[in-house]
Amino acid sequence: MIEKDLLVIGAGPAGSTAAKFAAKKGLDTLVIEKRQEIGTPIRCAEGVGKNVEEFVEIENDFISKDVEGAKIFSPNQELFEMAERAAGDEVGYILERKKFDQYLVEKAIEEGAEVKLRTRAKDIERDGDSIITKAIRNGKKIKIKSKIVIAADGVESRIGRLTGIIDSLSLKDIESCAQYLVTGIEDIDLDYTHFYLGKEIAPGGYAWIFPKGPESANVGLGVQPTRASKKPKEYLDEFMTQLGLEDGKIIEEMFGGVPVAEPLETAIDDNIMLVGDAARQADPITGGGIINGIKAGKIAAEAAKRSKENENYSKDTLKYYEEKRKQEIALKNKRNYQLKELFQSLGDEKYNSIVSSLKGTDFEKISVASLVSELIEENPEIAEEIKEII
Ligand SMILES: Cc1cc2nc3c(=O)[nH]c(=O)nc-3n(C[C@H](O)[C@H](O)[C@H](O)COP(=O)(O)OP(=O)(O)OC[C@H]3O[C@@H](n4cnc5c(N)ncnc54)[C@H](O)[C@@H]3O)c2cc1C
């Protein structure tokens, strides 16, 4: 039996960050990851806001593009632009996500964490004040005894479901996504991230172009399954044709789901914390989850350290994580969830009129606040509802 202070399950951004900070604080930390290589396959459009620099030292190695801002297209193809710093947690840098995830793992190892690849957590059980995690490593059963488990095992989170902390996601709280990495793009301004709205393009979601290089980009979309009448790939193929990219070279295809759900009431149990997509911490409007996962990992590491100092691993001691993640992640996500529900009820004509009324506004001055005030101006009937949300 392997014995550790802390077991982190999953080496995505949330898990690696938790491991890095926990190891740095002196916890004997093991990370297990079911894949044989960190970061592949990539399920991401790879956009992050520059506020990622608050948590990660930026290295050119894992940045494929530094973008100037966002171009947002209404359903009737009117455009408005937002400066990068106003456009949210997904606009700023386009990552090389595989290298980024690998970098985060290296940082955890530098701080003293141990990492085992090809190791899949299968089951967990309590043993006194510890947890025993049963895993399969290279086809063999192993057991890991730890005082704390941080479950960073992504959107499907087996650990979250086994512990009863999470349930299955309802279909309206999932964005079903398809994305191509396309080269040979000539007529699109690849200094900007592009977003496209409209129920014909991506019902209940949006389409995106996230530039990767001078002529290449991640072109993708997410749809809400309850509103879509076709598969995401079919919407994406139509979108490619609409952009005139049907002859562009597709180098990679990717499909995946993003949780766009309300924040969990509880993301902990005795000895256990859920972080990142496992705890449904992606932004419900954009589906971006990298920065929130990193934030949550850092907070969970601090909570683990406090538990160790108090030699108490109960839910009560882990409340530090609950309170901090509520302040730093869940409060905003709760508001964005309500706004998402409201936006989805508006329909294409409303989007058209909002975008049209923003035309001519100074690019540097448009912010989420100005969008919301435009929304209220254009839709006085929902003003009260919006004021309650924000
Ligand atoms: C199409 C698409 C586009 C996206 N675009 C963006 C974007 O542009 N910007 C952004 O911020 N976010 C984006 N996201 C969301 C982002 O990818 C996730 O929010 C982020 O990866 C969450 O990080 P995480 O560490 O919580 O989970 P993950 O990155 O999913 O990592 C979980 C890890 O756990 C491992 N694992 C799972 N089960 C087990 C097990 N039983 N045992 C051991 N290991 C296990 C997995 O192999 C994986 O490595 C996108 C998502 C999708 C699907």
The ligand as an SDF file (V2000), in Angstrom:
LIG
                    3D

 53 58  0  0  0  0  0  0  0  0999 V2000
  -14.4560   21.9340  -26.7840 C   0  0  0  0  0  0  0  0  0  0  0  0
  -13.9520   22.5710  -25.5400 C   0  0  0  0  0  0  0  0  0  0  0  0
  -13.3560   23.8210  -25.6120 C   0  0  0  0  0  0  0  0  0  0  0  0
  -12.9130   24.4470  -24.4490 C   0  0  0  0  0  0  0  0  0  0  0  0
  -12.2730   25.6380  -24.5470 N   0  0  0  0  0  0  0  0  0  0  0  0
  -11.8230   26.2820  -23.4440 C   0  0  0  0  0  0  0  0  0  0  0  0
  -11.1250   27.5130  -23.5450 C   0  0  0  0  0  0  0  0  0  0  0  0
  -10.8620   28.0300  -24.6320 O   0  0  0  0  0  0  0  0  0  0  0  0
  -10.7270   28.1090  -22.3980 N   0  0  0  0  0  0  0  0  0  0  0  0
  -10.9590   27.5620  -21.1710 C   0  0  0  0  0  0  0  0  0  0  0  0
  -10.6060   28.1780  -20.1560 O   0  0  0  0  0  0  0  0  0  0  0  0
  -11.5860   26.3850  -21.0580 N   0  0  0  0  0  0  0  0  0  0  0  0
  -12.0150   25.7140  -22.1610 C   0  0  0  0  0  0  0  0  0  0  0  0
  -12.6280   24.4900  -22.0440 N   0  0  0  0  0  0  0  0  0  0  0  0
  -12.8140   23.9110  -20.7130 C   0  0  0  0  0  0  0  0  0  0  0  0
  -11.4780   23.4130  -20.1610 C   0  0  0  0  0  0  0  0  0  0  0  0
  -10.8690   22.5400  -21.0800 O   0  0  0  0  0  0  0  0  0  0  0  0
  -11.7430   22.7040  -18.8210 C   0  0  0  0  0  0  0  0  0  0  0  0
  -12.5360   23.5420  -18.0110 O   0  0  0  0  0  0  0  0  0  0  0  0
  -10.4230   22.3980  -18.0930 C   0  0  0  0  0  0  0  0  0  0  0  0
   -9.6570   21.4510  -18.8000 O   0  0  0  0  0  0  0  0  0  0  0  0
  -10.7400   21.8470  -16.7010 C   0  0  0  0  0  0  0  0  0  0  0  0
   -9.5470   21.4630  -16.0620 O   0  0  0  0  0  0  0  0  0  0  0  0
   -9.5660   20.2780  -14.9940 P   0  0  0  0  0  0  0  0  0  0  0  0
   -8.1590   20.1520  -14.5110 O   0  0  0  0  0  0  0  0  0  0  0  0
  -10.6590   20.4680  -14.0470 O   0  0  0  0  0  0  0  0  0  0  0  0
   -9.9870   18.9770  -15.8380 O   0  0  0  0  0  0  0  0  0  0  0  0
   -9.2950   18.2810  -17.0840 P   0  0  0  0  0  0  0  0  0  0  0  0
   -8.4320   19.2100  -17.8240 O   0  0  0  0  0  0  0  0  0  0  0  0
  -10.3870   17.5990  -17.8090 O   0  0  0  0  0  0  0  0  0  0  0  0
   -8.3530   17.1820  -16.4150 O   0  0  0  0  0  0  0  0  0  0  0  0
   -8.8810   16.0470  -15.7710 C   0  0  0  0  0  0  0  0  0  0  0  0
   -7.8060   14.9740  -15.7850 C   0  0  0  0  0  0  0  0  0  0  0  0
   -8.2360   13.8840  -14.9830 O   0  0  0  0  0  0  0  0  0  0  0  0
   -7.8760   12.6620  -15.6280 C   0  0  0  0  0  0  0  0  0  0  0  0
   -8.7480   11.6130  -15.0870 N   0  0  0  0  0  0  0  0  0  0  0  0
  -10.0870   11.4880  -15.2700 C   0  0  0  0  0  0  0  0  0  0  0  0
  -10.5600   10.4230  -14.6040 N   0  0  0  0  0  0  0  0  0  0  0  0
   -9.4960    9.8640  -13.9670 C   0  0  0  0  0  0  0  0  0  0  0  0
   -9.3400    8.7240  -13.1080 C   0  0  0  0  0  0  0  0  0  0  0  0
  -10.3790    7.9550  -12.7770 N   0  0  0  0  0  0  0  0  0  0  0  0
   -8.1170    8.4260  -12.6400 N   0  0  0  0  0  0  0  0  0  0  0  0
   -7.0400    9.2030  -12.9840 C   0  0  0  0  0  0  0  0  0  0  0  0
   -7.1230   10.2840  -13.8050 N   0  0  0  0  0  0  0  0  0  0  0  0
   -8.3400   10.6200  -14.2690 C   0  0  0  0  0  0  0  0  0  0  0  0
   -8.0960   12.9820  -17.0960 C   0  0  0  0  0  0  0  0  0  0  0  0
   -7.3940   12.0960  -17.9320 O   0  0  0  0  0  0  0  0  0  0  0  0
   -7.5880   14.4090  -17.1900 C   0  0  0  0  0  0  0  0  0  0  0  0
   -6.2120   14.4720  -17.4970 O   0  0  0  0  0  0  0  0  0  0  0  0
  -13.0800   23.8150  -23.1920 C   0  0  0  0  0  0  0  0  0  0  0  0
  -13.6610   22.5460  -23.1150 C   0  0  0  0  0  0  0  0  0  0  0  0
  -14.0850   21.9180  -24.2850 C   0  0  0  0  0  0  0  0  0  0  0  0
  -14.6880   20.5410  -24.2040 C   0  0  0  0  0  0  0  0  0  0  0  0
  1  2  1  0
  2  3  1  0
  2 52  2  0
  3  4  2  0
  4  5  1  0
  4 50  1  0
  5  6  2  0
  6  7  1  0
  6 13  1  0
  7  8  2  0
  7  9  1  0
  9 10  1  0
 10 11  2  0
 10 12  1  0
 12 13  2  0
 13 14  1  0
 14 15  1  0
 14 50  1  0
 15 16  1  0
 16 17  1  0
 16 18  1  0
 18 19  1  0
 18 20  1  0
 20 21  1  0
 20 22  1  0
 22 23  1  0
 23 24  1  0
 24 25  2  0
 24 26  1  0
 24 27  1  0
 27 28  1  0
 28 29  2  0
 28 30  1  0
 28 31  1  0
 31 32  1  0
 32 33  1  0
 33 34  1  0
 33 48  1  0
 34 35  1  0
 35 36  1  0
 35 46  1  0
 36 37  1  0
 36 45  1  0
 37 38  2  0
 38 39  1  0
 39 40  1  0
 39 45  2  0
 40 41  1  0
 40 42  2  0
 42 43  1  0
 43 44  2  0
 44 45  1  0
 46 47  1  0
 46 48  1  0
 48 49  1  0
 50 51  2  0
 51 52  1  0
 52 53  1  0
M  END
$$$$
